[in-house]
Amino acid sequence: MKIVVFGLGNFGSSLALKLTESGNEVIGVDIKMEKVNLLKDKIAHTICLDATNELAYDRLPLKDAHIAIVAIGENEGAAIITTAILKDKTEAKIISRSLSPVHDTVLKAMGINNIIHPEQEAAANLTGKINLKNVLDNFNLDDEYSISEVIAKDSFQGKSLHELDFRKKYNLNVVTIIRPCEKKNFLGNKLKKKEVIGLPDNNTKIQKNDQLIVFGRNEDIANFGEEMTK
């Protein structure tokens, strides 16, 4: 997908890099040239402009964008104005960061349904990582079940899920596998990315540095995380 990220602070730049790694074409936008320069060789394209200036949007390929993300975190007013301009300028899906309860209210009044709260979400994810040892990332479905990301241990390499007797041994379902790879962007620069292999079956073999996305009870995920360190 083609994604435009407005605001290249800590959250916006990390998001742009992650989206690039997962195979998306990302354009990063920020008013500060130093932030733009930090990412210019790491994502598809970067542009320095004032996102609160409606006339500046002529420089952006919004017609081709699938998603526009307002990740601005230093200026609530600028974030709201940017979102308002995007509502008028593009048919792309708009995802906007909220900085306060009032910001939430304004975004909802504008008809923005995709609102993110990075700090709160990061705290929830970190809690899951702490409670579930050796888990890279975690999404709690409820108090009992989670979807978690765990790096497969070396002894899994070259073995299929059937050979590992995965479901029976660990009482978990492998939802998919994220696999590191290296690709070139349209400028010819090599970028380290991650690709999702799709829905695995019993014949799917584990490769080096594979990240397993598993679903199951928290206690089983915790036990599996412990197993990965042995």
C-alpha positions as MATLAB code, in Angstrom:
seq = 'MKIVVFGLGNFGSSLALKLTESGNEVIGVDIKMEKVNLLKDKIAHTICLDATNELAYDRLPLKDAHIAIVAIGENEGAAIITTAILKDKTEAKIISRSLSPVHDTVLKAMGINNIIHPEQEAAANLTGKINLKNVLDNFNLDDEYSISEVIAKDSFQGKSLHELDFRKKYNLNVVTIIRPCEKKNFLGNKLKKKEVIGLPDNNTKIQKNDQLIVFGRNEDIANFGEEMTK';
ca = [
       0.000    0.000    0.000;
       0.959    3.637   -0.455;
       0.903    5.421    2.885;
       1.613    9.053    3.771;
       2.765    9.725    7.333;
       2.473   13.302    8.603;
       4.818   14.039   11.503;
       8.195   12.311   11.786;
       8.796   12.532   15.503;
       9.606    9.420   17.551;
       6.254    7.790   16.876;
       5.852    8.877   13.259;
       9.371    7.899   12.208;
       9.149    4.509   13.936;
       5.804    3.904   12.266;
       7.165    4.885    8.845;
      10.093    2.478    9.219;
       7.901   -0.396   10.403;
       5.442    0.130    7.570;
       8.347    0.166    5.098;
       9.785   -3.041    6.559;
       6.436   -4.746    6.083;
       6.415   -3.944    2.366;
       4.536   -0.655    2.093;
       5.554    2.399    0.052;
       5.774    5.165    2.643;
       6.054    8.918    2.147;
       7.119   10.811    5.261;
       6.151   14.457    5.785;
       7.446   16.886    8.401;
       7.951   20.618    8.797;
      11.490   20.130   10.150;
      14.197   19.332    7.603;
      16.382   17.525   10.149;
      13.635   14.960   10.745;
      13.071   14.553    7.020;
      16.799   13.995    6.424;
      16.951   11.257    9.039;
      14.562    9.104    7.020;
      15.299   10.123    3.434;
      17.326    6.974    2.668;
      15.228    4.615    4.778;
      11.721    4.986    3.347;
      10.386    5.481   -0.196;
      10.270    9.293   -0.093;
      10.366   12.224    2.331;
       9.029   15.758    1.937;
       9.610   18.836    4.063;
       6.480   20.985    4.225;
       4.059   22.667    6.596;
       1.066   20.335    6.789;
      -1.125   23.159    8.115;
      -0.662   25.039    4.821;
      -3.359   23.849    2.435;
      -1.495   25.155   -0.617;
       1.493   22.931    0.145;
      -0.529   19.770   -0.506;
      -0.065   20.143   -4.252;
       3.361   18.569   -3.697;
       1.861   15.382   -2.254;
       0.600   12.383   -4.266;
      -2.565   12.100   -2.213;
      -4.604   10.795   -5.152;
      -2.498    7.636   -5.155;
      -2.439    7.181   -1.368;
      -4.375    4.389    0.290;
      -3.858    5.637    3.851;
      -2.946    9.012    5.383;
      -1.697    8.917    8.958;
      -1.536   12.050   11.108;
       1.204   11.154   13.606;
       1.926   14.719   14.789;
       2.583   14.678   18.522;
       4.058   18.066   19.434;
       1.259   20.393   18.387;
      -2.377   19.449   18.920;
      -3.611   22.360   16.822;
      -1.402   21.388   13.886;
      -2.617   17.791   14.133;
      -6.268   18.887   14.018;
      -5.716   21.291   11.099;
      -3.804   18.620    9.153;
      -6.624   16.146    9.684;
      -9.203   18.712    8.553;
      -7.256   19.458    5.357;
      -6.897   15.747    4.605;
     -10.649   15.254    5.012;
     -11.106   17.766    2.221;
      -8.190   16.728    0.010;
      -8.207   12.945   -0.139;
     -10.387    9.872   -0.352;
      -7.698    7.845    1.422;
      -8.403    6.265    4.775;
      -7.382    8.737    7.491;
      -5.843    7.550   10.745;
      -5.220   10.301   13.278;
      -3.261   10.383   16.506;
      -5.075   11.858   19.495;
      -3.213   13.793   22.166;
      -6.025   14.368   24.680;
      -9.687   13.603   25.446;
     -10.648   16.937   23.848;
      -8.670   15.965   20.740;
     -10.669   12.725   20.683;
     -13.907   14.670   20.754;
     -12.834   16.970   17.917;
     -11.708   14.063   15.720;
     -14.968   12.202   16.261;
     -16.925   15.369   15.417;
     -14.937   15.545   12.163;
     -15.986   11.996   11.316;
     -12.611   10.375   11.979;
     -13.257    6.813   13.088;
      -9.663    5.588   13.147;
      -8.126    7.266   16.191;
      -4.895    6.039   17.774;
      -3.369    6.608   21.213;
       0.268    5.453   20.883;
       1.282    6.028   24.498;
      -1.652    4.088   25.929;
      -1.309    1.308   23.376;
       2.444    1.071   23.982;
       1.832    0.785   27.738;
      -0.651   -2.038   27.176;
       1.752   -3.864   24.847;
       4.655   -3.441   27.257;
       2.543   -4.852   30.072;
       1.901   -7.904   27.920;
       5.598   -8.296   27.119;
       6.544   -8.081   30.791;
       3.881  -10.548   31.881;
       4.641  -12.957   29.020;
       8.378  -13.641   29.000;
      10.313  -13.575   25.703;
       7.291  -12.289   23.788;
       8.257   -9.613   21.225;
       4.782   -8.172   20.927;
       1.393   -8.961   22.370;
      -2.266   -8.151   21.762;
      -4.706   -9.078   24.515;
      -8.050  -10.286   23.195;
      -9.414  -10.561   26.739;
      -8.136  -11.533   30.197;
      -7.493  -15.123   29.107;
      -6.464  -15.130   25.439;
      -3.836  -13.238   23.439;
      -2.150  -13.085   20.044;
       1.616  -12.868   20.520;
       4.799  -12.646   18.461;
       7.697  -14.894   19.466;
      11.021  -15.619   17.713;
      11.396  -19.324   16.947;
      14.418  -20.914   18.569;
      17.287  -22.300   16.500;
      16.279  -25.944   16.959;
      13.035  -25.241   15.039;
      14.916  -24.376   11.828;
      14.151  -26.649    8.883;
      11.330  -28.419   10.701;
       7.685  -28.284    9.729;
       4.848  -27.509   12.109;
       3.831  -31.160   11.711;
       7.304  -32.402   12.706;
       7.256  -30.076   15.703;
       3.791  -31.394   16.618;
       3.144  -27.742   17.404;
      -0.558  -27.672   18.234;
      -0.430  -30.719   20.485;
       2.854  -29.903   22.217;
       2.296  -26.201   22.908;
      -1.522  -25.926   22.815;
      -1.199  -22.901   20.508;
      -2.249  -22.077   16.957;
       0.290  -20.514   14.590;
      -1.731  -17.765   12.898;
       1.068  -16.745   10.538;
       4.839  -16.304   10.311;
       6.737  -13.050    9.795;
       9.970  -13.640    7.883;
      12.862  -11.145    7.466;
      13.919  -10.379    3.909;
      15.788   -7.767    1.880;
      14.193   -5.853   -0.986;
      14.957   -2.811   -3.110;
      12.792    0.309   -3.246;
      12.089    2.192   -6.462;
      15.364    4.112   -6.007;
      17.333    0.873   -5.946;
      18.237    1.133   -2.259;
      18.264   -2.103   -0.274;
      15.825   -2.129    2.599;
      15.462   -4.722    5.328;
      11.841   -5.745    5.460;
       9.568   -8.355    6.897;
       7.058  -10.346    4.916;
       4.035  -12.227    6.153;
       3.958  -15.686    4.596;
       0.184  -16.113    4.916;
      -1.732  -18.849    6.709;
       0.701  -21.689    7.501;
      -0.216  -25.368    7.291;
       1.343  -28.492    8.782;
       3.941  -28.615    5.984;
       5.197  -25.068    6.594;
       8.862  -25.149    7.630;
      10.466  -22.754   10.085;
      13.424  -20.685    8.887;
      16.124  -18.744   10.729;
      14.844  -15.660   12.603;
      11.200  -16.463   11.840;
       8.749  -14.692   14.112;
       5.774  -16.871   14.971;
       2.417  -15.190   15.493;
       0.575  -17.492   17.875;
      -2.905  -17.503   19.384;
      -3.888  -19.129   22.647;
      -4.245  -18.866   26.391;
      -1.892  -16.495   28.167;
      -0.485  -19.305   30.310;
       0.340  -21.392   27.238;
       1.970  -18.403   25.513;
       4.024  -17.761   28.662;
       5.143  -21.417   28.742;
       6.024  -21.273   25.036;
       8.088  -18.111   25.605;
      10.030  -19.889   28.327;
      10.579  -22.857   26.019;
      12.097  -20.605   23.340;
      15.030  -19.736   25.639;
      16.010  -23.322   26.435;
];
